[in-house]
């Protein structure tokens, strides 16, 4: 270290009457110097001086005596008492706080998800999920986009949920889509040690969105798979709206449920809302024939200019209650992000005889429905703007 060239700090003798002065020294600001020259950071005798009184080594932590005008210079003191002025550009810059510091490995990046161990399954009871995969695998309604779905990351995230079955929406079944589904189930089987398969509605494969299920055939058996044409108010596949998809599911342990996947009309126009109301009415009418059932999917309960989203949800709850079904309360009040704001669109509705709980996962839960300032998290661009909704079903 450079020998002292400037004024040295007088010794502070701590006596009762001088405690405040010593406290001020202890609380002094400290900074780290970052050299751009092998000989070290230039030290100057005064602010703005071109004369150099010495150099200080890279990485040295010094005390700030005072800041100069405009904070372009600062007077510093080294641990051995050397004092002088340095230009502020030689300070090591602290990295800005990571806005995603609270996000776990699964949702931070594909690489971090693939490196992370699969969490233990909470129990062996049936575990379901619903996830809108946003125009899977293109990532956009305009065909292949700059941000196609990261299929391996989707598989890693689903595996981390430890579910037996996932009700999925917005899946494309053109050639790319079918290949991506095969890739997805393959990655899921490899990562979980299970045997994953898929089933979808039979609507034309002409660029429209489909609903269906991904399931681990080693843990759940499906039968009586069928489209629910009535769920589309226009009928079946008409108008590029979706029918429902239903199947009888028998889980490891013997639990039997009817699992229904839906994706209701999106939009805030009165016509869109009217379609959703009609779809809910028809689902409620069908409920009596389901037996013990769980309806999962994107209900698009976004309201209209005249009706708040909360009012639409309340009316949905009222109609299902008359059919002896209930919406499972979500753990956080959002399941998707739109224009950086959280909304509750993805729901789980269960028969009164089904004891179950719902938990929102993904960025919605880990960021408490608030996206950090700055760029969009990678998971939104590469996975979906929706978050998985997980349902745990208790034994009979």
C-alpha positions as CSV (number, residue, x, y, z in Angstrom):
1,X,0.0,0.0,0.0
2,X,1.1,3.6,-0.7
3,X,2.9,5.4,2.2
4,X,0.8,8.3,3.7
5,X,0.9,11.3,1.5
6,X,-1.9,13.4,2.9
7,X,-3.4,14.4,6.2
8,X,-4.1,11.6,8.6
9,X,-7.1,11.2,10.8
10,X,-6.5,12.3,14.4
11,X,-6.8,9.4,16.9
12,X,-10.4,9.2,18.3
13,X,-10.3,8.5,22.0
14,X,-13.6,7.2,23.1
15,X,-14.6,8.7,26.4
16,X,-18.1,9.3,27.7
17,X,-18.2,12.9,26.3
18,X,-16.9,11.8,22.9
19,X,-19.2,8.9,22.1
20,X,-21.1,10.7,19.4
21,X,-17.9,11.6,17.5
22,X,-16.8,7.9,17.6
23,X,-20.2,6.8,16.4
24,X,-20.0,9.2,13.5
25,X,-16.7,7.6,12.4
26,X,-18.1,4.1,12.8
27,X,-21.0,5.0,10.6
28,X,-18.9,6.6,7.9
29,X,-19.6,5.5,4.2
30,X,-17.2,3.0,2.7
31,X,-16.6,2.3,-1.0
32,X,-14.5,-0.1,-3.0
33,X,-12.1,1.2,-5.6
34,X,-11.8,-0.4,-9.1
35,X,-8.6,0.3,-11.0
36,X,-8.4,0.5,-14.8
37,X,-4.6,0.7,-14.8
38,X,-2.2,-2.0,-13.5
39,X,-0.6,0.5,-11.1
40,X,-3.9,1.3,-9.4
41,X,-6.4,4.2,-8.9
42,X,-4.9,7.7,-9.2
43,X,-5.0,9.7,-5.9
44,X,-5.0,13.5,-6.1
45,X,-4.2,16.2,-3.5
46,X,-7.3,18.2,-4.2
47,X,-10.6,18.0,-6.0
48,X,-10.2,18.5,-9.7
49,X,-6.4,18.5,-9.5
50,X,-4.4,17.1,-12.4
51,X,-1.5,16.4,-10.1
52,X,-1.3,12.9,-8.8
53,X,0.0,12.2,-5.3
54,X,0.0,8.5,-5.5
55,X,-2.0,5.4,-6.5
56,X,-4.3,3.1,-4.5
57,X,-4.6,-0.6,-5.2
58,X,-7.5,-2.2,-7.1
59,X,-10.2,-3.6,-4.7
60,X,-9.2,-1.4,-1.7
61,X,-12.1,-0.4,0.6
62,X,-11.8,3.2,1.7
63,X,-13.8,5.6,3.8
64,X,-15.5,8.6,2.3
65,X,-14.5,11.8,3.9
66,X,-16.7,13.9,1.7
67,X,-18.2,14.2,-1.8
68,X,-17.2,17.0,-4.1
69,X,-19.5,19.1,-6.3
70,X,-21.9,17.0,-8.5
71,X,-20.5,13.8,-6.8
72,X,-17.9,13.6,-9.6
73,X,-15.0,13.5,-7.1
74,X,-14.7,12.3,-3.5
75,X,-12.2,12.6,-0.8
76,X,-11.2,9.3,0.7
77,X,-9.2,7.9,3.6
78,X,-7.4,4.5,3.4
79,X,-7.3,2.1,6.4
80,X,-3.6,3.2,7.1
81,X,-4.7,6.9,7.1
82,X,-3.7,7.9,3.6
83,X,-6.0,10.6,2.4
84,X,-6.7,12.3,-0.9
85,X,-9.2,12.7,-3.8
86,X,-10.3,10.2,-6.5
87,X,-12.6,10.5,-9.4
88,X,-15.9,8.8,-8.8
89,X,-15.7,6.7,-12.0
90,X,-13.1,4.6,-10.1
91,X,-15.7,3.3,-7.7
92,X,-16.8,-0.3,-8.1
93,X,-20.4,-0.3,-9.2
94,X,-22.8,-2.3,-7.1
95,X,-25.0,-4.6,-9.1
96,X,-28.6,-3.4,-9.0
97,X,-30.8,-5.6,-6.9
98,X,-32.2,-8.6,-8.8
99,X,-35.9,-8.0,-9.3
100,X,-36.4,-11.8,-9.5
101,X,-34.4,-12.6,-6.4
102,X,-37.5,-14.1,-4.8
103,X,-38.2,-16.4,-7.7
104,X,-37.2,-20.0,-7.3
105,X,-35.1,-22.0,-9.7
106,X,-38.0,-23.6,-11.5
107,X,-39.4,-20.3,-12.8
108,X,-36.2,-18.3,-13.1
109,X,-34.8,-19.9,-16.3
110,X,-34.8,-23.1,-18.2
111,X,-31.2,-23.8,-17.2
112,X,-31.9,-23.3,-13.5
113,X,-35.0,-25.4,-13.7
114,X,-33.1,-28.3,-15.3
115,X,-30.4,-28.0,-12.7
116,X,-32.8,-28.1,-9.8
117,X,-33.8,-31.3,-8.1
118,X,-37.4,-32.3,-8.4
119,X,-39.1,-31.5,-5.1
120,X,-40.7,-34.3,-3.1
121,X,-44.4,-35.1,-3.7
122,X,-46.4,-33.9,-0.7
123,X,-48.5,-37.2,-0.6
124,X,-49.9,-39.9,-2.9
125,X,-53.4,-38.4,-3.2
126,X,-54.6,-37.3,-6.7
127,X,-53.0,-34.1,-7.8
128,X,-54.3,-32.2,-10.8
129,X,-53.3,-28.9,-12.5
130,X,-54.7,-26.5,-15.1
131,X,-52.4,-24.5,-17.3
132,X,-53.1,-22.2,-20.3
133,X,-49.9,-22.7,-22.4
134,X,-50.5,-19.6,-24.6
135,X,-50.6,-20.7,-28.2
136,X,-48.4,-23.7,-27.6
137,X,-45.8,-24.2,-29.2
138,X,-45.7,-21.0,-31.3
139,X,-46.0,-18.6,-28.4
140,X,-48.1,-16.3,-30.5
141,X,-51.4,-16.2,-32.5
142,X,-49.4,-15.1,-35.5
143,X,-47.7,-18.5,-36.0
144,X,-44.0,-19.1,-35.2
145,X,-42.7,-16.2,-33.2
146,X,-39.5,-14.9,-31.8
147,X,-40.4,-16.4,-28.5
148,X,-41.7,-20.0,-29.2
149,X,-42.6,-22.1,-26.2
150,X,-39.6,-23.6,-24.5
151,X,-40.9,-27.2,-24.5
152,X,-38.2,-28.7,-22.3
153,X,-38.8,-25.9,-19.7
154,X,-42.5,-26.6,-19.7
155,X,-41.8,-30.3,-19.0
156,X,-39.4,-29.3,-16.2
157,X,-42.0,-27.0,-14.6
158,X,-44.8,-29.6,-14.9
159,X,-42.5,-32.2,-13.4
160,X,-41.8,-29.9,-10.5
161,X,-45.5,-29.6,-9.8
162,X,-45.7,-33.4,-9.1
163,X,-49.1,-33.8,-10.7
164,X,-50.8,-36.8,-12.2
165,X,-52.7,-34.9,-14.8
166,X,-52.7,-31.4,-16.4
167,X,-55.7,-29.8,-18.1
168,X,-54.2,-27.7,-20.8
169,X,-55.6,-24.9,-23.0
170,X,-54.4,-23.0,-26.1
171,X,-52.6,-25.9,-27.6
172,X,-52.1,-25.9,-31.4
173,X,-52.4,-29.2,-33.1
174,X,-50.9,-28.4,-36.5
175,X,-47.8,-30.4,-37.5
176,X,-45.5,-28.3,-35.2
177,X,-47.9,-28.6,-32.4
178,X,-48.3,-32.4,-32.6
179,X,-44.5,-32.7,-32.7
180,X,-44.1,-30.4,-29.7
181,X,-46.7,-32.4,-27.7
182,X,-44.8,-35.6,-28.5
183,X,-41.6,-33.9,-27.4
184,X,-43.3,-32.6,-24.2
185,X,-44.6,-35.9,-23.1
186,X,-41.3,-37.5,-23.8
187,X,-39.4,-35.0,-21.6
188,X,-42.1,-35.5,-18.9
189,X,-41.7,-39.2,-18.9
190,X,-37.9,-38.9,-18.8
191,X,-37.9,-36.4,-16.0
192,X,-40.6,-38.0,-13.8
193,X,-40.0,-41.7,-14.5
194,X,-43.6,-42.0,-15.5
195,X,-45.4,-42.6,-18.8
196,X,-47.0,-39.4,-20.0
197,X,-49.7,-39.3,-22.7
198,X,-52.0,-36.7,-24.2
199,X,-55.7,-36.4,-25.2
200,X,-57.4,-33.5,-27.0
201,X,-60.7,-32.4,-28.5
202,X,-61.3,-33.5,-32.1
203,X,-61.8,-30.0,-33.5
204,X,-60.2,-29.3,-37.0
205,X,-56.4,-28.9,-36.9
206,X,-56.6,-25.7,-38.8
207,X,-54.7,-23.3,-36.6
208,X,-57.3,-23.1,-33.8
209,X,-56.7,-23.6,-30.1
210,X,-57.5,-26.9,-28.5
211,X,-58.2,-28.1,-25.0
212,X,-57.2,-31.4,-23.5
213,X,-55.1,-33.2,-20.9
214,X,-51.6,-34.4,-20.3
215,X,-51.5,-37.3,-17.9
216,X,-49.1,-39.9,-16.4
217,X,-50.6,-43.2,-17.5
218,X,-48.6,-45.0,-14.8
219,X,-50.6,-43.1,-12.2
220,X,-54.0,-42.4,-13.8
221,X,-56.2,-44.3,-16.3
222,X,-58.6,-42.4,-18.5
223,X,-61.8,-43.8,-20.0
224,X,-65.0,-42.4,-21.5
225,X,-63.1,-39.6,-23.2
226,X,-65.5,-37.2,-24.9
227,X,-66.0,-33.7,-26.2
228,X,-68.7,-31.6,-24.5
229,X,-70.1,-29.8,-27.5
230,X,-72.6,-27.9,-25.4
231,X,-69.8,-25.9,-23.6
232,X,-69.4,-23.9,-26.8
233,X,-72.5,-21.7,-27.0
234,X,-72.2,-21.8,-30.8
235,X,-72.0,-25.6,-30.7
236,X,-69.0,-27.9,-30.9
237,X,-66.1,-26.3,-32.8
238,X,-68.1,-23.5,-34.3
239,X,-66.7,-20.0,-34.4
240,X,-63.3,-21.2,-33.3
241,X,-64.6,-21.4,-29.8
242,X,-63.8,-24.5,-27.8
243,X,-66.0,-27.4,-26.7
244,X,-65.2,-28.9,-23.3
245,X,-63.2,-32.1,-23.0
246,X,-64.2,-34.7,-20.3
247,X,-62.8,-38.0,-19.2
248,X,-63.4,-40.5,-16.4
249,X,-60.1,-40.7,-14.4
250,X,-59.1,-43.5,-12.0
251,X,-56.0,-42.6,-9.9
252,X,-53.5,-44.7,-8.1
253,X,-55.2,-45.5,-4.8
254,X,-58.6,-46.0,-6.4
255,X,-60.0,-42.4,-6.4
256,X,-62.4,-41.8,-9.4
257,X,-63.2,-38.4,-10.8
258,X,-64.6,-36.9,-13.9
259,X,-62.0,-34.4,-15.1
260,X,-63.3,-31.6,-17.4
261,X,-61.1,-29.1,-19.3
262,X,-62.6,-25.9,-20.6
263,X,-61.5,-22.6,-22.2
264,X,-64.3,-20.1,-22.4
265,X,-64.6,-17.1,-24.7
266,X,-62.1,-14.3,-24.1
267,X,-62.9,-10.6,-24.4
268,X,-64.6,-7.7,-22.6
269,X,-67.3,-7.1,-25.1
270,X,-70.9,-7.9,-24.1
271,X,-71.0,-10.7,-26.7
272,X,-67.9,-12.4,-25.2
273,X,-69.3,-12.1,-21.7
274,X,-72.7,-13.5,-22.9
275,X,-70.9,-16.5,-24.4
276,X,-69.1,-17.2,-21.0
277,X,-72.4,-16.9,-19.1
278,X,-74.0,-19.4,-21.4
279,X,-71.0,-21.8,-21.1
280,X,-71.2,-21.7,-17.3
281,X,-74.9,-22.3,-17.5
282,X,-74.4,-25.4,-19.7
283,X,-71.6,-26.7,-17.5
284,X,-73.8,-26.4,-14.4
285,X,-76.6,-28.3,-16.3
286,X,-74.1,-31.1,-17.2
287,X,-72.8,-31.3,-13.7
288,X,-75.4,-33.7,-12.5
289,X,-74.2,-36.4,-14.9
290,X,-70.5,-36.0,-13.9
291,X,-70.6,-37.7,-10.5
292,X,-67.6,-36.5,-8.5
293,X,-65.9,-34.1,-10.8
294,X,-63.4,-31.3,-11.1
295,X,-63.7,-28.7,-13.8
296,X,-60.4,-27.0,-14.7
297,X,-59.5,-24.4,-17.2
298,X,-59.4,-20.8,-18.3
299,X,-62.8,-19.3,-17.6
300,X,-61.7,-15.8,-18.8
301,X,-63.6,-14.1,-16.0
302,X,-62.4,-10.7,-16.9
303,X,-65.7,-8.8,-16.8
304,X,-66.7,-6.1,-19.3
305,X,-66.8,-2.3,-19.3
306,X,-70.1,-2.5,-17.5
307,X,-69.4,-5.6,-15.2
308,X,-66.4,-5.9,-12.9
309,X,-64.5,-9.2,-13.0
310,X,-65.4,-9.7,-9.3
311,X,-69.1,-9.5,-10.3
312,X,-68.6,-12.1,-13.0
313,X,-66.9,-14.4,-10.6
314,X,-69.7,-14.0,-8.0
315,X,-72.3,-14.8,-10.6
316,X,-70.3,-17.9,-11.6
317,X,-70.1,-19.0,-8.0
318,X,-73.8,-18.6,-7.5
319,X,-74.7,-20.6,-10.6
320,X,-72.4,-23.5,-9.7
321,X,-73.6,-23.5,-6.1
322,X,-77.1,-24.3,-7.4
323,X,-75.6,-27.3,-9.2
324,X,-73.9,-28.5,-5.9
325,X,-70.5,-27.4,-7.1
326,X,-68.1,-24.8,-5.7
327,X,-65.1,-22.9,-7.0
328,X,-61.9,-23.7,-5.0
329,X,-60.4,-20.6,-3.6
330,X,-57.0,-19.7,-5.1
331,X,-54.1,-19.1,-2.8
332,X,-53.3,-15.8,-4.5
333,X,-55.8,-13.5,-6.4
334,X,-54.3,-14.0,-9.9
335,X,-53.4,-16.7,-12.4
336,X,-52.1,-14.6,-15.3
337,X,-50.5,-11.3,-16.2
338,X,-51.9,-9.0,-18.8
339,X,-50.1,-5.7,-19.5
340,X,-48.2,-6.3,-16.3
341,X,-51.3,-6.6,-14.2
342,X,-52.5,-9.8,-12.5
343,X,-56.0,-11.3,-13.2
344,X,-57.9,-14.3,-11.9
345,X,-59.0,-16.2,-15.1
346,X,-58.0,-19.8,-14.4
347,X,-60.4,-21.6,-12.0
348,X,-61.1,-25.0,-10.5
349,X,-64.7,-26.0,-9.7
350,X,-65.4,-29.2,-7.8
351,X,-68.4,-31.2,-6.8
352,X,-69.6,-30.8,-3.2
353,X,-68.6,-34.4,-2.6
354,X,-64.9,-33.7,-3.6
355,X,-62.7,-32.5,-0.8
356,X,-60.0,-30.5,-2.5
357,X,-57.8,-27.4,-2.3
358,X,-56.3,-25.1,-5.0
359,X,-52.8,-23.6,-5.1
360,X,-51.5,-21.1,-7.6
361,X,-47.9,-21.8,-8.7
362,X,-45.4,-20.1,-10.9
363,X,-44.6,-16.4,-11.1
364,X,-48.1,-15.4,-10.0
365,X,-47.5,-17.0,-6.6
366,X,-43.7,-16.2,-6.3
367,X,-44.2,-12.5,-7.2
368,X,-47.5,-12.1,-5.3
369,X,-49.2,-11.0,-8.5
370,X,-46.8,-8.0,-9.0
371,X,-44.3,-8.0,-11.8
372,X,-41.1,-6.2,-10.9
373,X,-40.2,-3.0,-12.8
374,X,-38.0,-3.4,-15.8
375,X,-37.9,-6.2,-18.4
376,X,-40.4,-9.0,-18.5
377,X,-39.4,-12.2,-16.7
378,X,-38.2,-14.9,-19.1
379,X,-40.8,-17.3,-18.0
380,X,-43.6,-15.1,-19.4
381,X,-42.0,-14.9,-22.8
382,X,-40.8,-18.6,-22.9
383,X,-43.6,-20.5,-21.1
384,X,-46.9,-18.6,-20.8
385,X,-48.5,-15.4,-19.4
386,X,-50.7,-17.8,-17.3
387,X,-49.6,-19.6,-14.2
388,X,-50.4,-23.2,-13.2
389,X,-53.3,-23.8,-10.8
390,X,-52.7,-27.0,-8.8
391,X,-55.5,-29.0,-7.2
392,X,-54.9,-31.5,-4.4
393,X,-57.8,-34.0,-3.9
394,X,-58.3,-35.8,-0.6
395,X,-59.2,-39.5,-0.6
396,X,-62.8,-40.7,-0.6
